Amino acid sequence: MKKIFILLAVIPYMLLAASGTGEIDIIERTINFVIFFALIYYFAADKIKAIFADRREEIASSLAKIQEKLQASKKEKQKTLKDLEEAKRVASEIIETAHKETYVIAQKIEETTRIELEGLVKQFNESMAFERRRIEKSVINEVLEEVLYKDSIALSKEVLAQSLLKKAV
């Protein structure tokens, strides 16, 4: 292939030398350009190809790194979404448990309050009964003192019993 370029570079000079016409500037410039391009290609083609091959490999490796980062980002996103769903599920379970506990605590408070109220009512009723008995005793004692210890009034046992019964009721 290199021999073909050399041959192509030399043929125009041979043709010009054979024709003998002189002063055509465009042909000479074209021939010079072709020779220059052939020399550049001959000496620098491998290096230019290597530069472009290296650049192609660099771009491919950069693209591969970007693809890897993209895949890692997608995996991280999926993991984060799973974690978010798990957190939502745990939060809903916590809320549900809190509602259940609140209901249970409210039931316990209602039951405790009901029991305390029943105890207070029972205590009040017992206190009322005790006070009633105490007042009845004091009234009976007062009547008895009045009747028994006063000498001025003489009553029969029947009148005394009836008056006691009236005062007690």
Backbone bond lengths (Angstrom), bond angles and torsions (degrees), N, CA, C in turn:
res aa  C-N    CA-C-N  psi(-1)  N-CA   C-N-CA  omega(-1)  CA-C   N-CA-C  phi
1 M - - - 1.434 - - 1.522 110.08 -
2 K 1.318 115.23 -38.99 1.459 118.81 178.83 1.531 110.77 -67.62
3 K 1.288 115.07 -32.43 1.479 119.09 179.03 1.519 110.40 -67.57
4 I 1.313 117.25 -33.45 1.467 120.86 179.66 1.512 109.59 -66.13
5 F 1.328 117.31 -42.28 1.461 120.48 179.64 1.529 111.13 -65.35
6 I 1.298 115.47 -39.16 1.472 118.67 177.57 1.527 109.85 -64.25
7 L 1.302 116.58 -44.43 1.455 121.38 178.86 1.523 111.27 -60.84
8 L 1.366 115.86 -42.90 1.465 119.77 178.12 1.518 111.24 -64.66
9 A 1.290 117.01 -32.35 1.457 119.97 179.07 1.523 111.69 -73.79
10 V 1.293 118.67 -31.49 1.461 122.40 -176.17 1.524 111.52 -85.80
11 I 1.314 120.02 -33.61 1.471 124.03 -175.28 1.525 111.29 -57.11
12 P 1.323 120.26 -45.71 1.466 117.41 -179.32 1.529 112.72 -60.38
13 Y 1.302 118.81 -34.78 1.468 120.87 178.17 1.511 111.04 -67.60
14 M 1.295 115.63 -38.04 1.464 118.96 178.94 1.518 109.62 -66.80
15 L 1.307 117.59 -39.80 1.460 120.45 179.21 1.523 111.22 -66.42
16 L 1.282 116.99 -40.82 1.452 120.14 179.30 1.528 111.14 -67.83
17 A 1.271 115.51 -37.89 1.461 118.62 179.38 1.512 109.99 -68.08
18 A 1.297 119.07 -32.49 1.452 122.49 -178.62 1.516 111.17 -77.60
19 S 1.309 119.60 -32.25 1.452 121.04 -174.51 1.513 111.75 -75.28
20 G 1.261 119.00 -38.14 1.432 121.69 176.45 1.513 114.06 83.37
21 T 1.290 119.61 -4.21 1.459 120.08 176.35 1.508 107.30 -77.01
22 G 1.235 117.96 149.37 1.434 119.22 -170.49 1.501 116.88 -104.34
23 E 1.135 123.16 -72.83 1.438 127.19 -154.03 1.529 114.94 -92.63
24 I 1.276 118.67 49.60 1.469 120.54 174.72 1.526 105.77 -101.64
25 D 1.278 114.66 106.21 1.463 122.46 -173.28 1.523 112.18 -75.98
26 I 1.289 120.42 -37.40 1.458 123.23 -175.22 1.512 111.54 -65.32
27 I 1.282 117.44 -36.70 1.456 121.17 -178.95 1.521 109.50 -68.40
28 E 1.287 116.21 -43.50 1.460 119.48 179.86 1.525 111.39 -63.96
29 R 1.285 115.19 -40.65 1.474 118.66 179.06 1.526 110.95 -66.07
30 T 1.289 116.43 -40.06 1.459 119.95 177.95 1.512 109.95 -63.65
31 I 1.322 115.26 -43.14 1.463 118.91 179.78 1.531 109.58 -64.08
32 N 1.298 117.14 -41.81 1.470 120.55 178.09 1.535 111.02 -61.13
33 F 1.339 114.93 -41.88 1.463 118.51 179.28 1.528 111.25 -63.63
34 V 1.324 116.40 -43.62 1.462 120.52 179.94 1.520 109.58 -63.48
35 I 1.335 116.51 -42.29 1.468 119.89 179.00 1.529 109.91 -64.05
36 F 1.344 115.45 -44.88 1.464 119.37 179.05 1.520 110.93 -60.05
37 F 1.318 115.38 -46.35 1.470 119.04 179.53 1.519 111.04 -63.38
38 A 1.316 118.01 -39.76 1.468 121.73 179.45 1.520 110.35 -64.85
39 L 1.334 117.18 -42.32 1.474 120.20 178.13 1.526 111.39 -64.46
40 I 1.333 116.26 -44.24 1.467 120.30 178.03 1.522 109.27 -59.71
41 Y 1.325 114.91 -45.31 1.459 118.85 -179.55 1.524 110.00 -64.33
42 Y 1.304 116.94 -41.78 1.463 121.52 -177.49 1.523 111.04 -63.48
43 F 1.331 116.44 -45.21 1.460 119.35 -176.03 1.539 113.69 -87.74
44 A 1.307 118.08 -31.65 1.474 119.55 -171.61 1.524 114.39 -113.66
45 A 1.306 118.97 0.86 1.463 120.54 -175.76 1.518 111.64 -61.27
46 D 1.337 116.86 -45.60 1.464 119.24 -178.95 1.522 111.49 -64.30
47 K 1.339 116.06 -41.09 1.464 119.83 -179.98 1.530 110.95 -66.38
48 I 1.345 116.53 -42.33 1.470 119.87 178.99 1.521 110.41 -65.60
49 K 1.325 116.16 -41.24 1.471 119.20 176.85 1.523 110.20 -62.72
50 A 1.334 116.71 -40.68 1.464 120.44 178.93 1.523 110.71 -64.35
51 I 1.337 116.37 -41.46 1.473 120.22 178.57 1.524 110.14 -61.33
52 F 1.343 115.60 -46.94 1.468 118.35 179.92 1.527 111.50 -67.77
53 A 1.328 117.65 -35.54 1.469 120.34 177.83 1.530 109.78 -66.46
54 D 1.350 116.11 -43.10 1.469 119.54 176.87 1.528 110.81 -61.88
55 R 1.321 115.81 -42.92 1.465 119.57 179.21 1.527 110.74 -62.81
56 R 1.342 115.89 -40.99 1.461 120.49 178.22 1.527 110.31 -62.54
57 E 1.334 116.61 -43.65 1.475 120.80 179.15 1.523 111.04 -66.30
58 E 1.337 116.52 -38.55 1.464 120.54 178.09 1.522 110.85 -63.40
59 I 1.323 115.73 -43.89 1.473 119.97 178.08 1.524 109.84 -65.07
60 A 1.316 117.48 -41.25 1.475 120.62 179.90 1.516 110.40 -64.95
61 S 1.351 117.36 -42.32 1.467 118.80 179.79 1.524 110.55 -68.40
62 S 1.327 116.60 -37.13 1.469 119.91 176.60 1.525 110.47 -63.45
63 L 1.322 116.23 -42.48 1.464 120.62 177.45 1.526 110.83 -63.83
64 A 1.333 116.28 -39.15 1.468 119.94 178.33 1.529 110.43 -64.24
65 K 1.343 116.91 -42.16 1.469 120.30 178.14 1.528 110.66 -62.85
66 I 1.325 115.52 -41.21 1.466 119.31 178.84 1.525 110.11 -64.42
67 Q 1.326 117.03 -40.59 1.470 120.62 177.83 1.531 110.55 -62.72
68 E 1.342 116.09 -41.71 1.464 119.67 178.56 1.525 110.81 -62.50
69 K 1.342 115.67 -44.13 1.464 119.41 178.52 1.525 110.55 -63.21
70 L 1.321 116.41 -38.94 1.464 120.54 178.41 1.528 110.63 -63.37
71 Q 1.328 116.44 -44.81 1.467 120.06 178.23 1.529 110.62 -63.30
72 A 1.345 116.03 -42.28 1.472 119.38 178.32 1.526 110.30 -62.64
73 S 1.324 116.81 -40.40 1.463 120.37 178.28 1.525 110.98 -64.15
74 K 1.334 116.60 -41.21 1.466 120.04 178.67 1.527 110.42 -63.87
75 K 1.339 116.55 -42.30 1.468 119.72 178.55 1.523 110.64 -63.74
76 E 1.329 116.45 -42.76 1.461 120.71 178.80 1.523 110.73 -63.57
77 K 1.331 116.18 -39.44 1.462 120.43 177.70 1.527 110.19 -62.94
78 Q 1.337 116.84 -45.50 1.464 120.46 179.14 1.526 110.44 -61.51
79 K 1.325 116.34 -42.80 1.469 120.29 179.12 1.527 110.42 -63.01
80 T 1.331 115.99 -43.07 1.457 120.17 179.35 1.524 111.01 -64.22
81 L 1.330 116.98 -40.18 1.465 119.98 177.35 1.519 111.49 -64.44
82 K 1.348 116.90 -39.72 1.464 120.19 176.22 1.521 110.44 -62.94
83 D 1.345 115.93 -43.78 1.464 119.92 178.65 1.520 110.89 -62.39
84 L 1.334 116.19 -38.90 1.465 120.18 178.62 1.522 110.81 -64.32
85 E 1.325 117.15 -45.14 1.465 120.82 178.43 1.529 110.36 -62.14
86 E 1.319 116.58 -41.21 1.476 120.71 178.47 1.526 109.99 -63.65
87 A 1.331 116.17 -42.38 1.466 119.94 178.81 1.529 110.96 -64.05
88 K 1.339 116.80 -39.49 1.470 119.65 177.22 1.523 110.58 -64.12
89 R 1.338 116.49 -41.44 1.462 120.36 -179.78 1.530 110.16 -64.20
90 V 1.339 116.82 -44.41 1.466 121.16 179.91 1.524 109.70 -64.47
91 A 1.333 116.64 -40.90 1.466 119.90 179.34 1.527 111.04 -62.85
92 S 1.328 116.89 -41.99 1.466 119.13 179.15 1.528 110.72 -66.55
93 E 1.340 116.72 -37.01 1.470 119.47 176.46 1.522 110.60 -64.64
94 I 1.333 116.97 -41.55 1.466 120.75 179.04 1.520 110.05 -63.27
95 I 1.330 116.86 -42.59 1.466 120.07 179.32 1.522 110.20 -64.41
96 E 1.326 116.85 -43.26 1.461 120.53 178.87 1.534 110.91 -61.88
97 T 1.319 116.09 -43.82 1.465 120.50 178.29 1.522 110.60 -63.33
98 A 1.325 116.79 -40.83 1.465 120.65 179.25 1.531 110.64 -62.88
99 H 1.346 117.05 -40.81 1.464 119.78 177.79 1.525 110.55 -63.59
100 K 1.332 116.35 -42.56 1.464 119.67 179.19 1.521 110.49 -63.35
101 E 1.337 116.57 -44.98 1.458 120.25 179.88 1.524 110.91 -63.48
102 T 1.319 116.69 -38.76 1.459 120.65 178.04 1.526 110.41 -62.15
103 Y 1.320 116.07 -42.88 1.461 119.84 178.56 1.523 111.00 -63.27
104 V 1.342 116.10 -45.02 1.468 120.21 179.88 1.525 110.56 -62.49
105 I 1.335 117.20 -43.90 1.466 121.04 179.87 1.526 110.10 -63.88
106 A 1.337 116.92 -41.40 1.469 119.73 178.51 1.526 110.54 -63.08
107 Q 1.330 116.88 -40.68 1.474 119.86 177.53 1.528 110.54 -62.98
108 K 1.326 116.65 -43.48 1.468 120.05 178.88 1.525 111.12 -62.79
109 I 1.323 116.64 -41.64 1.469 120.22 179.40 1.522 109.74 -64.63
110 E 1.342 117.53 -42.94 1.465 120.51 177.88 1.523 110.72 -60.84
111 E 1.321 116.02 -45.18 1.473 120.01 -179.61 1.530 110.87 -63.64
112 T 1.329 115.40 -45.05 1.475 119.28 179.53 1.520 110.34 -63.01
113 T 1.308 116.71 -42.42 1.464 120.72 179.49 1.523 110.67 -64.86
114 R 1.329 117.15 -42.46 1.465 120.48 178.12 1.525 110.76 -60.83
115 I 1.343 115.87 -44.69 1.475 120.13 -179.83 1.524 110.07 -64.10
116 E 1.335 116.87 -42.04 1.466 119.79 179.11 1.521 111.19 -64.49
117 L 1.352 116.12 -41.22 1.465 119.14 178.35 1.528 111.22 -63.69
118 E 1.333 116.30 -42.29 1.460 119.18 177.76 1.525 110.28 -62.09
119 G 1.329 116.45 -40.80 1.464 120.43 177.48 1.516 111.28 -63.88
120 L 1.347 116.93 -41.64 1.470 119.64 179.02 1.527 111.04 -66.33
121 V 1.345 116.71 -40.38 1.467 119.71 178.21 1.517 109.94 -63.68
122 K 1.339 116.32 -43.71 1.470 120.41 179.64 1.531 109.79 -63.74
123 Q 1.326 116.18 -43.07 1.464 119.79 179.06 1.526 110.26 -63.74
124 F 1.350 115.98 -40.69 1.456 119.78 178.37 1.525 110.69 -62.91
125 N 1.339 115.97 -44.76 1.468 119.56 179.40 1.530 110.82 -62.96
126 E 1.317 117.37 -42.64 1.466 120.37 177.72 1.520 111.03 -63.77
127 S 1.328 115.78 -39.11 1.467 120.04 178.73 1.526 110.20 -65.87
128 M 1.344 115.75 -40.40 1.467 119.63 178.00 1.531 110.46 -64.34
129 A 1.323 115.40 -42.43 1.467 118.66 179.51 1.531 110.13 -64.40
130 F 1.331 115.02 -41.37 1.459 118.95 179.03 1.535 110.51 -63.49
131 E 1.318 116.93 -45.27 1.461 120.93 178.74 1.525 111.22 -63.17
132 R 1.343 116.13 -40.36 1.463 119.42 178.41 1.534 110.45 -61.27
133 R 1.355 115.58 -44.90 1.469 118.92 178.87 1.538 110.92 -64.05
134 R 1.329 115.78 -40.35 1.469 119.49 -180.00 1.522 110.22 -64.46
135 I 1.341 116.77 -43.16 1.470 120.10 179.32 1.525 110.01 -65.95
136 E 1.349 116.11 -41.15 1.465 119.33 178.43 1.529 110.30 -60.95
137 K 1.302 115.91 -42.69 1.477 119.49 178.69 1.517 110.90 -63.19
138 S 1.332 115.57 -42.54 1.467 117.65 -178.92 1.525 110.56 -67.05
139 V 1.343 117.64 -37.47 1.461 120.51 178.28 1.537 109.60 -66.18
140 I 1.333 115.48 -43.39 1.469 118.99 179.76 1.518 110.00 -63.07
141 N 1.317 116.01 -43.55 1.469 119.38 178.28 1.518 111.15 -62.66
142 E 1.312 117.25 -40.26 1.462 121.71 179.62 1.523 110.80 -64.09
143 V 1.351 115.79 -44.68 1.458 119.94 -179.78 1.522 110.01 -66.43
144 L 1.326 114.49 -42.51 1.459 117.59 179.88 1.515 111.31 -63.72
145 E 1.298 117.63 -41.74 1.462 120.38 178.16 1.513 110.37 -62.53
146 E 1.316 115.08 -41.01 1.449 119.99 -179.06 1.527 110.50 -64.71
147 V 1.299 116.19 -42.04 1.450 120.75 -175.07 1.527 111.25 -80.65
148 L 1.290 115.78 -44.85 1.456 118.73 -172.62 1.519 112.86 -78.51
149 Y 1.267 117.44 -37.44 1.460 118.50 -172.16 1.520 113.23 -95.12
150 K 1.277 117.67 -3.06 1.455 118.28 175.83 1.527 107.82 -95.76
151 D 1.263 114.84 125.13 1.461 119.88 -177.25 1.529 111.93 -84.73
152 S 1.270 116.53 -19.16 1.441 118.99 -174.43 1.525 112.08 -73.83
153 I 1.289 118.57 -23.82 1.454 120.24 -177.79 1.513 107.09 -108.33
154 A 1.300 115.47 126.68 1.453 119.88 177.57 1.520 107.37 -116.85
155 L 1.283 116.54 116.11 1.448 121.34 -177.14 1.516 108.79 -120.49
156 S 1.269 112.50 154.17 1.456 116.56 176.91 1.510 109.34 -83.48
157 K 1.299 113.63 166.58 1.465 118.49 -178.17 1.521 111.35 -65.10
158 E 1.291 118.80 -33.78 1.456 121.14 -179.71 1.531 111.22 -67.13
159 V 1.280 119.19 -45.24 1.462 123.66 179.46 1.529 109.16 -63.87
160 L 1.294 114.46 -40.77 1.467 120.01 178.99 1.529 110.91 -62.87
161 A 1.306 118.46 -44.67 1.464 122.66 179.99 1.523 110.40 -65.26
162 Q 1.335 117.76 -40.43 1.463 120.27 179.99 1.531 111.07 -67.05
163 S 1.270 116.84 -41.08 1.469 119.68 179.62 1.538 110.85 -66.09
164 L 1.321 114.96 -35.87 1.457 117.45 176.71 1.512 111.06 -66.79
165 L 1.288 116.32 -41.27 1.461 120.19 178.83 1.524 111.05 -64.74
166 K 1.295 119.65 -38.51 1.455 123.06 179.37 1.533 110.23 -65.74
167 K 1.305 115.00 -42.68 1.472 118.78 -177.46 1.538 110.40 -70.04
168 A 1.310 117.52 -33.38 1.465 121.24 -177.40 1.519 111.44 -73.46
169 V 1.292 116.35 -31.18 1.470 120.28 -176.33 1.456 107.97 -85.71
